[in-house]
Amino acid sequence: MSSDNKIAYLGPAGTFTEMAAKMVPGAAASQLIPHASVSEALDAVLSGACHRAVAPIENSLEGGVSATSDALATIPGVQIYGEYLVPVSFDLMVRPGTKLEDITEVLTHPVAYAQSRKWLAENLKQHSHVPAASTAAAAKALANGSTAHAAIAATAAAAIYGLEIIASNIGVNKDAQTRFYEIGKSGTPAKRTGHDKTVVVVELPDDRPGGLLEMLEQFAARGINLSRLESRPIGDQLGRYRFNIDAQGHIEDDAIGEALMGLHRFSPKVIYLGSFERADHSDSVHLGNNADRDYQSAQDWLNNLRQQG
């Protein structure tokens, strides 16, 4: 099977990321390959072993996924081509034969445990939490003989690892979602749909009052809404941060193009990570007189002035 039919994802099997990978166009005819980290999944794309990688970027309950943000900011040559929303629900699963009253240790990822704590407090008053790297890793460890008596994971993990579900959808937020990126090698952006977003990473030029405001004004002055603004340390010294930004619109929009040029003039480093259709299909509307026709009208006016005399 060629790399065009292989999709890397943050594993192991049974994670919500695998569910998102199955939403990528062509996934039904592709081999889904789990990886231990986001960086490893991106390396598989850059090496040509896989055509696409899928990784989580944001959870409606816990916010941004720093491992993905940092990998995209520090690994050159990758670009985002799509995003997908996956409903998040958690089930309590056990090895066959285990009863609810037998459970004193619960194995799961800390986020899943936090979301399930209310149900556990009401139904398993005497229990302890054993942390796991992911919910699927918890299910896998339980199936492989962990000393824990139960795991909290996605429904699919039970079938994969031969476990029984004894309580379903135990999370406190029944409408929780996680957003995932479809990532490939850098290339031509996805086509403009009118329901798009653009992702960039921007570093501030220096540590001074008003620096962040000046960066944000590149968007505000052009009527561009931001759906995500997340700061992450650059890592070379204290107080130096990069900003991961999701902006409403496509690089082909004049407003977005002008904003990117403004950022390029302002910032010592701007990383363009792609323009693609929003998972919620919301319209890309730039407030004020910032539609493409407004920019074209202004450009025509300026050209006429320059040609006079």
Phi and psi in degrees as a GROMACS rama.xvg file:
@    title "Ramachandran Plot"
@    xaxis  label "Phi"
@    yaxis  label "Psi"
@TYPE xy
-73.4201  166.587  SER-2
-63.838  -23.4525  SER-3
-64.5399  -15.0835  ASP-4
-114.365  25.2873  ASN-5
-128.765  132.249  LYS-6
-123.671  121.19  ILE-7
-85.1161  145.502  ALA-8
-149.606  161.028  TYR-9
-73.939  110.701  LEU-10
-94.3072  -166.837  GLY-11
-81.3331  -171.467  PRO-12
-59.4813  142.356  ALA-13
99.0922  2.23019  GLY-14
-82.9696  165.718  THR-15
-65.3733  -27.274  PHE-16
-64.7493  -37.1918  THR-17
-63.3797  -38.1754  GLU-18
-61.3894  -40.945  MET-19
-67.1732  -38.949  ALA-20
-60.5857  -31.7931  ALA-21
-72.1718  -10.6092  LYS-22
-90.3863  -10.6024  MET-23
-67.2826  135.669  VAL-24
-53.6047  130.226  PRO-25
87.0228  1.38309  GLY-26
-63.9881  -32.0465  ALA-27
-61.2822  -28.0334  ALA-28
-103.301  12.4969  ALA-29
-112.441  159.597  SER-30
-93.1482  124.625  GLN-31
-93.6517  123.246  LEU-32
-116.96  114.908  ILE-33
-74.5917  146.61  PRO-34
-131.28  157.583  HIS-35
-78.8611  -18.6753  ALA-36
-150.572  163.688  SER-37
-63.4272  -41.3991  VAL-38
-59.9828  -41.203  SER-39
-65.4925  -38.0412  GLU-40
-64.9691  -41.782  ALA-41
-68.1524  -37.3115  LEU-42
-61.4902  -34.9778  ASP-43
-64.15  -34.4483  ALA-44
-71.0299  -46.8389  VAL-45
-65.5085  -32.7283  LEU-46
-76.8772  -13.9547  SER-47
90.5822  1.80999  GLY-48
-69.6023  -30.6422  ALA-49
-132.959  152.611  CYS-50
-82.6796  -36.4834  HIS-51
-138.487  158.391  ARG-52
-129.784  149.851  ALA-53
-126.011  130.89  VAL-54
-145.908  148.685  ALA-55
-74.7084  144.258  PRO-56
-122.376  -27.5362  ILE-57
-159.282  137.688  GLU-58
-117.834  138.092  ASN-59
-65.5348  -17.1811  SER-60
-99.7426  -41.032  LEU-61
-108.824  -5.57208  GLU-62
86.728  -151.238  GLY-63
-70.3907  154.339  GLY-64
-101.468  102.529  VAL-65
-64.4132  -32.6209  SER-66
-61.2231  -39.811  ALA-67
-73.2823  -44.3113  THR-68
-57.6113  -45.1427  SER-69
-68.3424  -38.8841  ASP-70
-64.4462  -43.4202  ALA-71
-66.1828  -30.9812  LEU-72
-80.1409  -21.6501  ALA-73
-116.527  -10.8045  THR-74
-105.981  105.838  ILE-75
-73.1525  156.747  PRO-76
92.6154  9.42507  GLY-77
-117.599  158.954  VAL-78
-151.055  151.095  GLN-79
-93.7387  133.676  ILE-80
-118.248  -6.1648  TYR-81
-175.944  169.647  GLY-82
-143.736  155.525  GLU-83
-141.651  143.753  TYR-84
-106.581  130.72  LEU-85
-123.629  122.677  VAL-86
-61.7468  138.768  PRO-87
-111.122  119.416  VAL-88
-137.951  151.89  SER-89
-121.71  137.672  PHE-90
-117.535  148.457  ASP-91
-93.7127  121.432  LEU-92
-128.243  152.67  MET-93
-138.308  166.836  VAL-94
-69.894  146.791  ARG-95
-51.9763  131.626  PRO-96
100.15  -16.6184  GLY-97
-76.9267  134.626  THR-98
-104.36  161.383  LYS-99
-56.6741  -39.9992  LEU-100
-71.0946  -11.5156  GLU-101
-83.689  -11.8216  ASP-102
-86.2912  121.807  ILE-103
-125.474  -14.1781  THR-104
-129.558  130.753  GLU-105
-119.958  126.528  VAL-106
-104.38  124.453  LEU-107
-172.847  172.306  THR-108
-69.4945  145.501  HIS-109
-56.2134  -34.9778  PRO-110
-65.7885  -44.6409  VAL-111
-64.0984  -37.5564  ALA-112
-65.3672  -42.9857  TYR-113
-60.8331  -38.8366  ALA-114
-74.7609  -20.2613  GLN-115
-103.692  -0.182316  SER-116
-59.905  -38.5601  ARG-117
-63.1475  -45.7843  LYS-118
-64.6316  -41.9075  TRP-119
-64.1456  -40.789  LEU-120
-63.3169  -32.2473  ALA-121
-83.5914  -26.6001  GLU-122
-117.138  -19.2516  ASN-123
-134.623  72.9579  LEU-124
-63.2522  -33.1154  LYS-125
-108.864  85.181  GLN-126
-147.887  162.592  HIS-127
-126.32  156.059  SER-128
-100.794  131.619  HIS-129
-110.739  112.059  VAL-130
-67.5586  148.97  PRO-131
-134.736  159.185  ALA-132
-66.9317  -28.7274  ALA-133
-158.284  167.747  SER-134
-66.6033  -38.7072  THR-135
-67.2289  -37.6536  ALA-136
-62.7656  -35.177  ALA-137
-63.7376  -46.472  ALA-138
-62.5601  -41.8537  ALA-139
-63.8132  -44.0409  LYS-140
-63.6299  -40.2998  ALA-141
-61.8218  -44.4913  LEU-142
-64.7978  -29.4039  ALA-143
-89.6684  10.5291  ASN-144
103.425  19.5785  GLY-145
-54.5957  150.172  SER-146
-70.1848  -15.3924  THR-147
-65.6896  158.329  ALA-148
-101.072  -16.3724  HIS-149
-153.687  161.635  ALA-150
-133.06  151.561  ALA-151
-110.263  122.061  ILE-152
-156.471  179.007  ALA-153
-70.3387  153.512  ALA-154
-53.0446  -41.104  THR-155
-61.0766  -28.0691  ALA-156
-65.0623  -30.9697  ALA-157
-61.5879  -47.0517  ALA-158
-66.8978  -38.7034  ALA-159
-65.2143  -39.6185  ILE-160
-107.84  10.9803  TYR-161
70.0506  37.72  GLY-162
-107.819  164.275  LEU-163
-109.688  135.859  GLU-164
-87.864  124.329  ILE-165
-111.326  -7.45568  ILE-166
-155.728  129.935  ALA-167
-108.743  148.161  SER-168
50.4355  59.6836  ASN-169
-92.6633  0.0505977  ILE-170
-68.0628  154.166  GLY-171
-74.7528  -30.3072  VAL-172
-105.964  109.531  ASN-173
-78.2142  -9.56007  LYS-174
-111.305  18.7514  ASP-175
-65.205  144.937  ALA-176
-138.611  153.974  GLN-177
-123.718  138.913  THR-178
-102.278  137.722  ARG-179
-125.839  147.319  PHE-180
-100.174  141.606  TYR-181
-97.7396  119.826  GLU-182
-121.57  137.698  ILE-183
-138.262  -171.975  GLY-184
-68.8175  152.393  LYS-185
-58.5128  138.832  SER-186
-173.706  -157.76  GLY-187
-65.8947  130.135  THR-188
-61.0798  158.135  PRO-189
-58.6497  154.07  ALA-190
-64.1419  146.434  LYS-191
-69.3158  133.533  ARG-192
-117.514  -14.563  THR-193
88.841  -0.169543  GLY-194
-132.872  52.2331  HIS-195
-113.591  168.271  ASP-196
-140.082  155.675  LYS-197
-122.474  135.7  THR-198
-113.718  128.286  VAL-199
-136.303  158.243  VAL-200
-119.158  128.211  VAL-201
-128.874  133.987  VAL-202
-102.708  141.51  GLU-203
-75.6893  145.696  LEU-204
-69.227  -31.2913  PRO-205
-162.285  170.357  ASP-206
-94.8435  98.8901  ASP-207
-152.002  156.485  ARG-208
-59.7905  134.727  PRO-209
88.2352  -3.50497  GLY-210
-63.3413  -46.425  GLY-211
-65.5683  -39.904  LEU-212
-60.5659  -42.4028  LEU-213
-62.0854  -38.4283  GLU-214
-65.4414  -45.349  MET-215
-67.8758  -28.5339  LEU-216
-64.6661  -22.6635  GLU-217
-61.7873  -30.3575  GLN-218
-89.951  -46.4451  PHE-219
-60.9263  -40.2689  ALA-220
-65.4449  -17.089  ALA-221
-112.197  14.491  ARG-222
67.7112  28.3591  GLY-223
-97.659  124.595  ILE-224
-84.9334  141.847  ASN-225
-105.992  128.382  LEU-226
-98.8124  -11.7192  SER-227
-153.733  132.864  ARG-228
-139.303  111.838  LEU-229
-132.345  128.792  GLU-230
-95.8447  142.09  SER-231
-138.833  140.393  ARG-232
-65.6503  137.997  PRO-233
-68.9788  -36.511  ILE-234
104.571  -9.2201  GLY-235
-85.1621  -25.3724  ASP-236
-165.111  162.015  GLN-237
-64.9242  142.951  LEU-238
87.2654  0.179447  GLY-239
-105.783  123.144  ARG-240
-129.794  150.73  TYR-241
-109.636  156.439  ARG-242
-120.191  125.101  PHE-243
-93.9842  122.836  ASN-244
-127.355  129.721  ILE-245
-105.638  117.034  ASP-246
-113.248  139.832  ALA-247
-73.0045  121.666  GLN-248
128.75  176.211  GLY-249
-119.536  152.524  HIS-250
-59.4894  -23.4243  ILE-251
-77.3323  -13.9014  GLU-252
-70.2398  135.546  ASP-253
-60.1747  -37.8418  ASP-254
-62.8608  -45.1548  ALA-255
-65.5362  -42.6564  ILE-256
-59.2987  -44.0847  GLY-257
-63.3697  -40.3624  GLU-258
-64.4409  -41.2795  ALA-259
-64.2184  -40.3878  LEU-260
-64.7684  -38.5323  MET-261
-63.1859  -41.7996  GLY-262
-63.7655  -39.255  LEU-263
-63.0002  -38.0037  HIS-264
-70.4304  -31.4848  ARG-265
-87.8133  -38.8806  PHE-266
-103.535  145.649  SER-267
-71.6444  -17.7451  PRO-268
-153.701  119.976  LYS-269
-124.661  125.188  VAL-270
-110.317  117.924  ILE-271
-87.9465  123.29  TYR-272
-110.52  2.16348  LEU-273
128.814  158.598  GLY-274
-127.591  134.804  SER-275
-161.215  168.744  PHE-276
-71.4987  135.275  GLU-277
-67.1326  144.224  ARG-278
-66.2784  -28.702  ALA-279
-91.1435  -0.754169  ASP-280
59.5065  24.5257  HIS-281
-67.0006  146.702  SER-282
-66.5426  144.831  ASP-283
-90.3804  100.231  SER-284
-120.27  124.05  VAL-285
-99.75  117.476  HIS-286
-67.0895  157.744  LEU-287
75.2916  -160.639  GLY-288
-88.5222  66.5882  ASN-289
-127.31  18.1378  ASN-290
-75.3377  162.757  ALA-291
-54.879  -38.9047  ASP-292
-64.3771  -31.8022  ARG-293
-69.4023  -39.8053  ASP-294
-67.0245  -39.8337  TYR-295
-65.411  -40.2266  GLN-296
-62.496  -43.1944  SER-297
-65.721  -38.4308  ALA-298
-65.6402  -41.802  GLN-299
-62.2863  -41.9674  ASP-300
-60.81  -44.8004  TRP-301
-65.2749  -41.2828  LEU-302
-61.2403  -40.0461  ASN-303
-64.3901  -40.5041  ASN-304
-61.908  -43.4336  LEU-305
-66.3849  -26.396  ARG-306
-89.5265  -9.41555  GLN-307
-69.9542  143.783  GLN-308
